[in-house]
Amino acid sequence: MFETIEIIEKIVSCIGRKWARKHAVQSELEGLRHALLMTRIVNHLDAPLAQFRLFFQRHPELVRNHQANLHFVQHWLMDPHLQAFGSAPGMWTREKLNKLYADTLALCV
């Protein structure tokens, strides 16, 4: 009887830890998303994009498990032109900025 209770406690504890971790990662992603979407001056986009780069380095499983995240990383975070000249005048068109915002909204945990 006690073994059954201990097993149930371990299962519940494991589920609770997994949910808490997912919730923490989701909250972090929401904060990063909010910061980028509120950035309307393109010269200031480097900082939010750098934060996303660090986030996905800490959570590589999100890139492997979700196609939208993989697209975001490959298209926006691994682009050598954006890394080198991200804040340069003329790098951001209205269409490109709208695509960045749409891709940001598609990110998931």
N, C-alpha and C positions, 0 to 999 in steps of 0.2 A: 504494500500500500504506500509506504513512504517513498519507495523508488519511483512509483508512478507520479506522485506529487512532485518529486525532484525533477523528473523528466519534463513535466508540464511547465514547471517554473523556468527551466532552462530554455524551453522553446519560446515561452512568452518573453523572456528576457532577450533572447536573440532577435525576435521579431521587433521588439521595442527599440533595440539598438540600431537595427537596420532602418527602421522608420525615422528615428531621430537623425541618423546620418543623412538620409535622403532629404529630410526636411531642411537640414542645415545647408546642404548643397543647393537645394531649390531656392532658399532664401538668398544665398550668395549670388546665384545666377540672376534672380529678380533685381537685386541691387545693382549689379553690373548693367543689366539691360536698361534699367531706369536711368542710370547715369549716362549711358550712350544716347538714349532716345531724347534726353533733355539737352544734349549738346547740339546746338544749332549753328555754332560757328565752326566751320570746317577746319580751321587752323588749330582747333582744340580737340580734334578727334583722336590724335595720337595717344593721349593718356588713357581714354576708355578702351581703345583697342589693345593697348599694352596690358591692361588689367585682364581683358578677356584671354590674351595669350597666356598669362600666368595661371589663370583659372583652369584652362584646358591642359596646361602642363601638370597641374596638380590632380586633375581628374581625367586622365586619358581614356578611361573606360567610356566616358560620355561621347567621345569622338568615335570610338569603335562601335558603339551600340546604337547610335542615332544618325541617320543619313543627313538630317538638317544641320546637325552640329559639324559633321565632317565637311559638308559643303561650306559652312561658315569659316571653318579653320583654313581650308584650302583656298577659298576665294579671297578672304579678307585678311587673315592673319599670316598666311604664308606667301602673299604677293610681294615679290622683291621691290616693285615700284612703290607700293604703299609703304613698305618698311623704310625705304631710302628717301622718298619724296612725299610722304603722306600729307604734310602741311603745305606743300608748295602750291603757289597759285596755279589754278587750272587743272589740278589733279581731280577735283570733285565737280562733276556736273550734277544737275538736279536729279537726273535719272539714276545716276550712280549712288547718290545719297539716299534716294528713296528705296533703292534695292538693298542698301546696307540696313536701313531701318526695317524693311520687310524680313530680311534674313535674320535680323536680331530677334524679331518677334517670334520666329519659327524655332528658336533654340529650345531644347527640352532636357529634362533630367531623366 
